[in-house]
Amino acid sequence: MAHSDNSSFIHVGGIVDFNRENRSERRLPGEQVKARPEPVSAAIVNYREHLQRSHDRCASGRHSARNGYSPLVLGSDQRHCQQHGDYTAYSHKPGIWSVCEKCLQASDAQQRRASMQQQRQVQQAALWQKRLGRAAIPARFAERNLQNYRPTCAAAEQALRTCQAYAQEFDAVLKTGRSLIFCGSVGTGKTHLAVGIARHIMDAGKQAVMSSVLKAVRRIKESYRRDSPHTEAELIQEFVEPDLLILDEVGVQFGSETEKMLLFDIINGRYEVMKPSILISNLGLAELEHYIGTRAMDRLREGGGKAVVFDWESYRRVV
């Protein structure tokens, strides 16, 4: 029996389904019907080309189910999802069937969460690099923290515990302006622990700045140039504003009266607004007090300030 190409299509609700037959077959009594593939007519080929174009448009976002566009459905089939139960699968392209819609939604949600997590990680990394740059932590110490400090003796363990407590209680430290002084031998981990404190509070959203005294003094002296856009007071304020200021290499400078005066201005400025400072020096405690002056030392002691003496063997010599 001759049929036209269009007679093999059944239109149901605007969906063209060519997987169902609408024609009768002549067969002998008791003869079973053998499933045969539908003839691939020119019309179907045209539809397939149309489907491919529709698929490409959907992939590019020009058409989607969300904006009311529904691509041609070639067939449907009842299938079972082990997680969500029965569902109807649709074929928009020969040999390709839709998956469980709930599984697809869950997968999309998971991909979105993964993408958002990756974006957050990128943003956090960029923010951390910005904080490190603003903190002026030297590259050699950028990866130092309280977790990777390895004490070599009981005194070093006590110094670590002091720094851990200081970092963990930094909100309370800000209320009193409590400072720390690290003084003693070279190579004992003074800078490592100070940077570890800085990293801990920066993780909590606080601002820390690290500078050698020599760099701080040079920075402030830039205001002495005739063409300087800043005053001395403005540049001193740069060292007063951070939540935590770490001044390294105290006592390495020549110790002129001008340098001592500028150092006192920084310490006193932070003292007045109750901002904590950490001073690092290779001098002994008595020598450090002689260098920075009694007034500056008194301000660092006030509010419960502590001096930690690093008098054990150099870590560099141990390793």
Order of alpha helices (4+ residues) and beta strands (2+ residues): beta-beta-alpha-beta-beta-alpha-alpha-alpha-beta-alpha-beta-alpha-alpha-beta-alpha-beta-alpha-alpha-beta-alpha
